[in-house]
Amino acid sequence: MHDHLDYQRIKYFLAAAKTLNFSEAARQMYISPQGFGRQISLFEEEIGAQLFDRSKYKKKLTYEGELVYHHLSKAVDMLEHEYHMMQSMARKRKSQANIGILSFLNRTTVVSPVINELLAGSPERNINFRMCELNDLHKEVANGELDIGITVSTEPDLYESCNLGSRIISSHPLALVVSLYHDFVVKDFVTAEDLKNYDQVCLRFDEIRKNDFYNNIPCRSCIKSDNYSSLISQLSLGSCFSIQVPELEDLYEGYNLTTVPCKDISGTMNLMLIYQPNRMTPLLENLSKQIMEVLTKEV
């Protein structure tokens, strides 16, 4: 008795059991009658029972053969159904992409150009877009829920630590953002010493950004917001400041916010693509190039 499963031998048995004619079954399975008979004998050895009654001119299944045929035919049908489902999913996967876009990116210069370009370029592709908060976007790219993320970062190399690939689309100067009612508005410029007397508001960092640029900004304390809307609402109260990139962001209008000069704050924010390198199909590679091209023109 053998302890391994020979799927092809199972297929031979099912063909023989269905036709009850070894010569016809051999023809259907593209094997010689002699070879086919040998395979059936080996299968009976594996099962440990005689499956065909060969005493008559027309073969028939034994009781054990009937049982084996009943169970294996259902198992093979189920296996082939699952196999075809996997094939279908794989084909669908090749034409599907899930793209996450940071929720506060500018609708006019970032979000709309990307969506319009990708949907217009190949309408037959199944492309899903999702607006995400910063931490959610990073996590969903890392766990495979999103194929590509459009995000921002002051540290373009930080994604390597969590096995994510990244590409810089464009770089933009950082600015000190405050409410029109903040004390800084009447100053010609703000210094690092001034910042130490006020609270900074920033997004709550995930594990990817735990050593982020913002942790080194001088301030009285750092208020961490879970999402960008909350951050903007905090700023609008007039008692804190934030370091942002106004030209990339879309939530300033209606909140009476402005930028003020700060000679001690320097650096850039990078608009970036992030992805899992081992999941980059030809479709995703092509979409990444399209996103890079359209945003390089827009921002």
Secondary structure, DSSP 8 states (H G I E B T S, - for coil): ---S--HHHHHHHHHHHHHS-HHHHHHHTTS-HHHHHHHHHHHHHHHTS--EE-SSSS-EE-HHHHHHHHHHHHHHHHHHHHHHHHHHHHHHHHTEEEEEEETTB-IIIIIHHHHHHHHHH-TTSEEEEEEE-HHHHHHHHHTTS-SEEEEEES-TTGGGGGT-EEEEEEEEE-EEEEETTSGGGGSS-B-HHHHTTSEEEEE---GGGTT-GGGGS--S-EEEESSHHHHHHHHHTSSEEEEE-GGGB---TTS-EEEE-BTT---EEEEEEEE-GGG--HHHHHHHHHHHHHHHHH-
